[in-house]
Amino acid sequence: MDLDPSIKLVWSINEKCLPNFLTPRNCPRVCYHIGVNTSEVDKRTYFSSKSSSHVVVIERNWFDVMQNTTLYLYEFNTTHFTLIDENAGYYISEQKQNPIKKIVISNPSKELSRRNVELLLVDNLWDISDEIQQTSLNWSMCRMGFAQQRDSFSEKRR
């Protein structure tokens, strides 16, 4: 997707992919959810509950930050938005938007739980990042530049 950087855009995300963004802004994360082509083996392997269809994986050292973060969600009228990435749930609008609703989330991990999204804590995201890309799941990696580096993790394991 090539977007013209000179055009100002309002970005939005659909409800299905919203859990990918219920973390602190720079929190690195691996997110995945069940899609139409997800295999039964991947469902059994990557979900601890049959009632859950979405997982957000963060590094353990981000959990306290997450617990102390307040998020603000803004809902927009969908009329002037265009879908640009179905898997990621991204929509854009070239028109100025005014929110029709503001939602305050004072406990993001509790909100994920309320939405039946599994939150997994790991020491390092790189293994799950590499692994999940080889599955039939719909996945997204966000803010990986802030993740612990592979080398520093490998050194700690020795």
C-alpha positions in Angstrom: 0.0 0.0 0.0 1.5 3.3 -1.1 0.0 6.3 0.5 0.7 9.9 -0.6 2.4 11.5 2.5 1.2 14.9 1.4 -2.4 13.9 2.0 -3.6 14.3 5.5 -5.5 11.2 6.7 -7.7 10.2 9.7 -7.0 6.6 10.5 -9.5 4.3 12.1 -9.7 0.6 13.0 -12.6 -1.9 13.0 -14.0 -3.4 16.1 -12.5 -6.9 15.3 -8.9 -5.6 15.3 -9.3 -3.0 18.0 -7.8 -5.3 20.7 -4.4 -5.0 18.8 -4.4 -1.3 20.1 -5.6 -1.8 23.6 -2.0 -1.4 25.0 0.2 1.5 25.7 1.2 3.3 22.5 4.8 2.0 22.2 4.2 -1.4 23.8 5.6 -4.0 21.4 3.1 -6.7 20.7 2.2 -9.7 18.6 -1.5 -10.0 18.0 -3.4 -12.8 16.2 -6.9 -13.8 15.6 -8.9 -16.5 14.0 -9.7 -15.9 10.3 -11.8 -17.7 7.7 -8.8 -19.8 6.7 -7.5 -20.7 10.2 -6.9 -24.4 10.7 -8.3 -26.4 13.6 -4.7 -27.3 14.5 -3.8 -23.6 14.8 -6.9 -22.9 16.9 -6.0 -25.7 19.3 -2.3 -24.8 19.4 -2.5 -21.0 19.9 -5.7 -20.5 22.0 -6.2 -21.7 25.6 -10.0 -21.3 25.4 -12.4 -22.3 22.7 -14.4 -19.2 23.5 -11.6 -16.8 22.6 -10.7 -15.9 19.0 -8.1 -13.2 19.6 -4.7 -13.1 21.5 -2.4 -10.1 22.3 1.1 -11.1 23.4 3.3 -8.5 25.2 6.6 -8.6 26.9 6.3 -9.2 30.7 8.1 -6.0 31.5 5.3 -4.0 29.8 2.6 -5.4 32.0 3.0 -2.8 34.8 3.0 0.0 32.3 -0.1 -1.4 30.8 -1.8 -1.6 34.2 -1.1 2.1 34.7 -2.1 3.4 31.3 -5.4 5.1 30.4 -6.5 4.9 26.8 -8.9 7.1 25.0 -10.9 5.7 22.1 -12.8 7.9 19.7 -15.7 6.6 17.6 -16.4 8.2 14.3 -19.2 8.1 11.8 -18.1 5.6 9.2 -19.6 7.3 6.2 -16.4 8.8 4.8 -13.9 6.0 5.7 -12.5 3.6 3.2 -11.1 0.1 4.0 -7.4 -0.1 3.1 -6.3 -3.3 4.8 -8.9 -5.9 5.7 -6.6 -8.2 7.7 -5.4 -5.2 9.9 -8.9 -3.6 10.0 -7.5 -0.2 8.8 -9.7 2.5 7.4 -8.8 6.0 6.3 -10.6 9.2 5.6 -9.3 12.3 3.8 -12.0 14.4 5.5 -11.7 16.0 8.8 -13.5 14.0 11.4 -15.2 14.9 14.7 -15.7 12.0 17.2 -19.2 11.0 17.9 -18.2 9.3 21.1 -15.2 9.2 23.5 -14.5 6.1 25.5 -12.1 6.1 28.4 -10.3 2.8 29.3 -8.6 3.0 32.6 -7.5 -0.7 32.7 -6.5 -2.1 29.3 -5.9 -5.6 30.5 -9.4 -5.7 32.1 -10.8 -4.4 28.8 -9.1 -7.2 26.8 -10.6 -9.7 29.2 -14.0 -8.1 28.9 -13.7 -8.6 25.1 -12.7 -12.2 25.6 -9.2 -11.5 24.3 -6.4 -13.6 25.7 -3.4 -11.6 27.0 -0.2 -13.5 27.1 3.0 -12.3 28.8 6.4 -13.5 27.5 10.0 -12.6 28.2 10.7 -11.8 24.6 8.4 -11.4 21.5 10.7 -12.7 18.8 10.0 -16.4 19.1 6.2 -16.0 18.9 6.6 -13.4 16.2 8.6 -15.8 14.0 6.3 -18.7 14.8 2.9 -17.0 14.3 3.9 -15.9 10.8 4.0 -19.6 9.8 0.4 -20.3 10.8 -3.0 -19.9 9.2 -3.9 -17.2 11.7 -4.5 -13.5 10.9 -1.6 -11.7 12.7 -0.1 -8.3 13.3 3.1 -7.2 14.8 3.1 -3.7 16.3 5.9 -1.5 17.6 8.5 -4.3 17.4 11.2 -1.7 17.3 10.6 -1.3 21.0 10.9 -5.0 21.7 13.8 -6.5 23.6 16.4 -7.4 21.0 17.1 -11.0 20.1 20.7 -10.8 21.1 20.1 -9.4 24.6 17.5 -12.1 25.2 19.9 -14.8 24.0 22.6 -13.5 26.3 20.3 -13.7 29.3 19.4 -17.3 28.6 23.1 -18.5 28.7 
